């Protein structure tokens, strides 16, 4: 489909949903989960951090890990993909 047709459909749409992969935020320095060597599950054990059982077993560890991730996100700057998605709004 020509880009002009895509643009026409976007202009006429009442709702638009954008699906991206983790790479959209990785360019802003936000770690992904499954990248080889750099992914979060490469460096951390998901069963010790990302389940209700893990939280009950060690809430401090889980909160610390999620707080670290939250800080990474708040320190990140939007990249071109984020700006393009925002322009659709």
C-alpha positions as protocol buffer text, in pm:
chain_id: "A"
residue {
  index: 1
  type: UNK
  ca { x: 0 y: 0 z: 0 }
}
residue {
  index: 2
  type: UNK
  ca { x: 145 y: 341 z: -91 }
}
residue {
  index: 3
  type: UNK
  ca { x: 241 y: 567 z: 199 }
}
residue {
  index: 4
  type: UNK
  ca { x: -14 y: 824 z: 79 }
}
residue {
  index: 5
  type: UNK
  ca { x: -290 y: 566 z: 127 }
}
residue {
  index: 6
  type: UNK
  ca { x: -162 y: 480 z: 473 }
}
residue {
  index: 7
  type: UNK
  ca { x: -156 y: 850 z: 564 }
}
residue {
  index: 8
  type: UNK
  ca { x: -513 y: 889 z: 438 }
}
residue {
  index: 9
  type: UNK
  ca { x: -632 y: 596 z: 650 }
}
residue {
  index: 10
  type: UNK
  ca { x: -455 y: 736 z: 956 }
}
residue {
  index: 11
  type: UNK
  ca { x: -610 y: 1082 z: 907 }
}
residue {
  index: 12
  type: UNK
  ca { x: -956 y: 930 z: 878 }
}
residue {
  index: 13
  type: UNK
  ca { x: -919 y: 683 z: 1165 }
}
residue {
  index: 14
  type: UNK
  ca { x: -1112 y: 738 z: 1486 }
}
residue {
  index: 15
  type: UNK
  ca { x: -870 y: 516 z: 1680 }
}
residue {
  index: 16
  type: UNK
  ca { x: -517 y: 401 z: 1610 }
}
residue {
  index: 17
  type: UNK
  ca { x: -327 y: 128 z: 1794 }
}
residue {
  index: 18
  type: UNK
  ca { x: 50 y: 107 z: 1765 }
}
residue {
  index: 19
  type: UNK
  ca { x: 226 y: -219 z: 1849 }
}
residue {
  index: 20
  type: UNK
  ca { x: 601 y: -198 z: 1895 }
}
residue {
  index: 21
  type: UNK
  ca { x: 868 y: -432 z: 2013 }
}
residue {
  index: 22
  type: UNK
  ca { x: 1103 y: -363 z: 2302 }
}
residue {
  index: 23
  type: UNK
  ca { x: 1347 y: -203 z: 2061 }
}
residue {
  index: 24
  type: UNK
  ca { x: 1137 y: 114 z: 2049 }
}
residue {
  index: 25
  type: UNK
  ca { x: 1235 y: 191 z: 2407 }
}
residue {
  index: 26
  type: UNK
  ca { x: 1576 y: 22 z: 2396 }
}
residue {
  index: 27
  type: UNK
  ca { x: 1698 y: 309 z: 2179 }
}
residue {
  index: 28
  type: UNK
  ca { x: 1625 y: 536 z: 2476 }
}
residue {
  index: 29
  type: UNK
  ca { x: 1839 y: 322 z: 2706 }
}
residue {
  index: 30
  type: UNK
  ca { x: 1561 y: 117 z: 2865 }
}
residue {
  index: 31
  type: UNK
  ca { x: 1681 y: -243 z: 2905 }
}
residue {
  index: 32
  type: UNK
  ca { x: 1477 y: -511 z: 2731 }
}
residue {
  index: 33
  type: UNK
  ca { x: 1401 y: -850 z: 2882 }
}
residue {
  index: 34
  type: UNK
  ca { x: 1529 y: -1103 z: 2632 }
}
residue {
  index: 35
  type: UNK
  ca { x: 1824 y: -954 z: 2442 }
}
residue {
  index: 36
  type: UNK
  ca { x: 2126 y: -1181 z: 2452 }
}
residue {
  index: 37
  type: UNK
  ca { x: 2383 y: -1066 z: 2708 }
}
residue {
  index: 38
  type: UNK
  ca { x: 2211 y: -734 z: 2786 }
}
residue {
  index: 39
  type: UNK
  ca { x: 1852 y: -845 z: 2849 }
}
residue {
  index: 40
  type: UNK
  ca { x: 1714 y: -827 z: 3200 }
}
residue {
  index: 41
  type: UNK
  ca { x: 1646 y: -1201 z: 3214 }
}
residue {
  index: 42
  type: UNK
  ca { x: 2006 y: -1261 z: 3106 }
}
residue {
  index: 43
  type: UNK
  ca { x: 2122 y: -1083 z: 3421 }
}
residue {
  index: 44
  type: UNK
  ca { x: 1834 y: -1156 z: 3661 }
}
residue {
  index: 45
  type: UNK
  ca { x: 1628 y: -1463 z: 3740 }
}
residue {
  index: 46
  type: UNK
  ca { x: 1267 y: -1391 z: 3646 }
}
residue {
  index: 47
  type: UNK
  ca { x: 1140 y: -1651 z: 3892 }
}
residue {
  index: 48
  type: UNK
  ca { x: 1300 y: -1451 z: 4175 }
}
residue {
  index: 49
  type: UNK
  ca { x: 1164 y: -1115 z: 4066 }
}
residue {
  index: 50
  type: UNK
  ca { x: 857 y: -1125 z: 3844 }
}
residue {
  index: 51
  type: UNK
  ca { x: 605 y: -1346 z: 4020 }
}
residue {
  index: 52
  type: UNK
  ca { x: 372 y: -1312 z: 4317 }
}
residue {
  index: 53
  type: UNK
  ca { x: 558 y: -1600 z: 4482 }
}
residue {
  index: 54
  type: UNK
  ca { x: 889 y: -1417 z: 4442 }
}
residue {
  index: 55
  type: UNK
  ca { x: 739 y: -1102 z: 4591 }
}
residue {
  index: 56
  type: UNK
  ca { x: 606 y: -1291 z: 4893 }
}
residue {
  index: 57
  type: UNK
  ca { x: 944 y: -1458 z: 4939 }
}
residue {
  index: 58
  type: UNK
  ca { x: 1152 y: -1139 z: 4918 }
}
residue {
  index: 59
  type: UNK
  ca { x: 951 y: -816 z: 4883 }
}
residue {
  index: 60
  type: UNK
  ca { x: 1260 y: -601 z: 4936 }
}
residue {
  index: 61
  type: UNK
  ca { x: 1446 y: -761 z: 4645 }
}
residue {
  index: 62
  type: UNK
  ca { x: 1145 y: -728 z: 4416 }
}
residue {
  index: 63
  type: UNK
  ca { x: 1070 y: -367 z: 4511 }
}
residue {
  index: 64
  type: UNK
  ca { x: 1436 y: -276 z: 4464 }
}
residue {
  index: 65
  type: UNK
  ca { x: 1446 y: -429 z: 4119 }
}
residue {
  index: 66
  type: UNK
  ca { x: 1124 y: -260 z: 4009 }
}
residue {
  index: 67
  type: UNK
  ca { x: 1243 y: 72 z: 4154 }
}
residue {
  index: 68
  type: UNK
  ca { x: 1566 y: 40 z: 3952 }
}
residue {
  index: 69
  type: UNK
  ca { x: 1361 y: -20 z: 3638 }
}
residue {
  index: 70
  type: UNK
  ca { x: 1130 y: 273 z: 3720 }
}
residue {
  index: 71
  type: UNK
  ca { x: 1431 y: 505 z: 3756 }
}
residue {
  index: 72
  type: UNK
  ca { x: 1571 y: 387 z: 3420 }
}
residue {
  index: 73
  type: UNK
  ca { x: 1241 y: 480 z: 3256 }
}
residue {
  index: 74
  type: UNK
  ca { x: 1209 y: 820 z: 3427 }
}
residue {
  index: 75
  type: UNK
  ca { x: 1566 y: 910 z: 3324 }
}
residue {
  index: 76
  type: UNK
  ca { x: 1516 y: 809 z: 2960 }
}
residue {
  index: 77
  type: UNK
  ca { x: 1441 y: 1057 z: 2684 }
}
residue {
  index: 78
  type: UNK
  ca { x: 1192 y: 986 z: 2405 }
}
residue {
  index: 79
  type: UNK
  ca { x: 1344 y: 882 z: 2074 }
}
residue {
  index: 80
  type: UNK
  ca { x: 1226 y: 918 z: 1716 }
}
residue {
  index: 81
  type: UNK
  ca { x: 983 y: 627 z: 1742 }
}
residue {
  index: 82
  type: UNK
  ca { x: 819 y: 778 z: 2049 }
}
residue {
  index: 83
  type: UNK
  ca { x: 788 y: 1116 z: 1877 }
}
residue {
  index: 84
  type: UNK
  ca { x: 636 y: 957 z: 1565 }
}
residue {
  index: 85
  type: UNK
  ca { x: 378 y: 772 z: 1775 }
}
residue {
  index: 86
  type: UNK
  ca { x: 296 y: 1091 z: 1967 }
}
residue {
  index: 87
  type: UNK
  ca { x: 242 y: 1276 z: 1638 }
}
residue {
  index: 88
  type: UNK
  ca { x: -27 y: 1022 z: 1548 }
}
residue {
  index: 89
  type: UNK
  ca { x: -224 y: 1139 z: 1851 }
}
